[in-house]
């Protein structure tokens, strides 16, 4: 399972997390309200497969929950941050 290699402490870290999800994990249609278990992609045969296992989805959703908490404390809008990535 791929894990996030950085800490999550402030808004800059939240921006870095969002960039990581979109660019490193390849979640091009990322939306903060979409469960990670809902993301699918096509394999080399064109078959749709889930991008994240249940365990991976739980892990990334936990990080995203922490990011929402940081944004709430800093009075920032995570949705706007995600749109800027």
C-alpha positions as a Markdown table, in Angstrom:
| # | Residue | x | y | z |
|---|---|---|---|---|
| 1 | Unk | 0.0 | 0.0 | 0.0 |
| 2 | Unk | 1.3 | 3.4 | -0.9 |
| 3 | Unk | 1.4 | 5.8 | 2.1 |
| 4 | Unk | 1.7 | 9.5 | 2.3 |
| 5 | Unk | 5.4 | 10.4 | 3.0 |
| 6 | Unk | 4.9 | 13.8 | 4.6 |
| 7 | Unk | 3.4 | 15.2 | 7.8 |
| 8 | Unk | 0.1 | 17.0 | 7.9 |
| 9 | Unk | 0.3 | 20.0 | 10.2 |
| 10 | Unk | -0.8 | 23.2 | 8.4 |
| 11 | Unk | -2.5 | 24.6 | 5.2 |
| 12 | Unk | 0.7 | 24.2 | 3.2 |
| 13 | Unk | 0.7 | 20.5 | 4.1 |
| 14 | Unk | -3.0 | 20.3 | 3.1 |
| 15 | Unk | -2.1 | 21.7 | -0.3 |
| 16 | Unk | 0.8 | 19.3 | -0.6 |
| 17 | Unk | -1.5 | 16.4 | 0.3 |
| 18 | Unk | -4.1 | 17.4 | -2.4 |
| 19 | Unk | -1.3 | 17.7 | -5.0 |
| 20 | Unk | -0.1 | 14.2 | -4.0 |
| 21 | Unk | -3.5 | 12.7 | -4.3 |
| 22 | Unk | -4.1 | 14.2 | -7.7 |
| 23 | Unk | -0.7 | 14.0 | -9.3 |
| 24 | Unk | 1.1 | 11.1 | -7.5 |
| 25 | Unk | -1.8 | 8.8 | -7.0 |
| 26 | Unk | -3.3 | 9.8 | -10.3 |
| 27 | Unk | -6.8 | 10.7 | -9.0 |
| 28 | Unk | -7.5 | 13.2 | -11.9 |
| 29 | Unk | -11.2 | 13.5 | -11.1 |
| 30 | Unk | -10.6 | 14.1 | -7.4 |
| 31 | Unk | -13.4 | 15.7 | -5.4 |
| 32 | Unk | -13.2 | 15.9 | -1.6 |
| 33 | Unk | -16.7 | 14.5 | -1.1 |
| 34 | Unk | -16.1 | 11.4 | -3.2 |
| 35 | Unk | -15.2 | 8.3 | -1.2 |
| 36 | Unk | -11.9 | 6.8 | -2.2 |
| 37 | Unk | -13.8 | 3.4 | -2.6 |
| 38 | Unk | -15.7 | 5.0 | -5.5 |
| 39 | Unk | -12.7 | 5.8 | -7.7 |
| 40 | Unk | -12.1 | 3.4 | -10.6 |
| 41 | Unk | -9.7 | 3.3 | -13.5 |
| 42 | Unk | -9.3 | 1.1 | -16.6 |
| 43 | Unk | -6.7 | -1.5 | -16.8 |
| 44 | Unk | -4.7 | -2.3 | -20.0 |
| 45 | Unk | -7.7 | -4.4 | -21.3 |
| 46 | Unk | -10.2 | -1.5 | -20.7 |
| 47 | Unk | -11.8 | -3.2 | -17.7 |
| 48 | Unk | -12.9 | -0.9 | -14.9 |
| 49 | Unk | -11.2 | -1.8 | -11.6 |
| 50 | Unk | -11.2 | 0.0 | -8.2 |
| 51 | Unk | -8.3 | 2.3 | -7.8 |
| 52 | Unk | -8.1 | 1.8 | -4.0 |
| 53 | Unk | -8.7 | -1.3 | -1.8 |
| 54 | Unk | -10.9 | -0.8 | 1.2 |
| 55 | Unk | -7.9 | -0.6 | 3.4 |
| 56 | Unk | -6.2 | 2.0 | 1.2 |
| 57 | Unk | -9.5 | 4.0 | 0.9 |
| 58 | Unk | -9.8 | 4.1 | 4.7 |
| 59 | Unk | -6.2 | 5.3 | 5.0 |
| 60 | Unk | -6.6 | 8.2 | 2.5 |
| 61 | Unk | -10.0 | 9.2 | 3.8 |
| 62 | Unk | -8.4 | 9.5 | 7.3 |
| 63 | Unk | -5.8 | 11.8 | 5.9 |
| 64 | Unk | -8.4 | 13.8 | 4.1 |
| 65 | Unk | -10.4 | 14.1 | 7.3 |
| 66 | Unk | -7.4 | 15.5 | 9.0 |
| 67 | Unk | -7.0 | 17.9 | 6.2 |
| 68 | Unk | -10.6 | 19.1 | 6.6 |
| 69 | Unk | -9.9 | 19.6 | 10.3 |
| 70 | Unk | -6.9 | 21.8 | 9.6 |
| 71 | Unk | -8.9 | 23.8 | 7.1 |
| 72 | Unk | -11.7 | 24.2 | 9.6 |
| 73 | Unk | -9.2 | 25.4 | 12.3 |
| 74 | Unk | -7.6 | 27.8 | 9.8 |
| 75 | Unk | -10.9 | 29.0 | 8.3 |
| 76 | Unk | -9.8 | 27.8 | 4.9 |
| 77 | Unk | -11.9 | 26.1 | 2.2 |
| 78 | Unk | -10.5 | 22.7 | 1.2 |
| 79 | Unk | -12.7 | 22.7 | -1.9 |
| 80 | Unk | -11.0 | 25.8 | -3.2 |
| 81 | Unk | -7.6 | 24.5 | -2.3 |
| 82 | Unk | -8.3 | 21.4 | -4.3 |
| 83 | Unk | -9.5 | 23.4 | -7.3 |
| 84 | Unk | -6.1 | 25.2 | -7.4 |
| 85 | Unk | -4.1 | 22.0 | -7.8 |
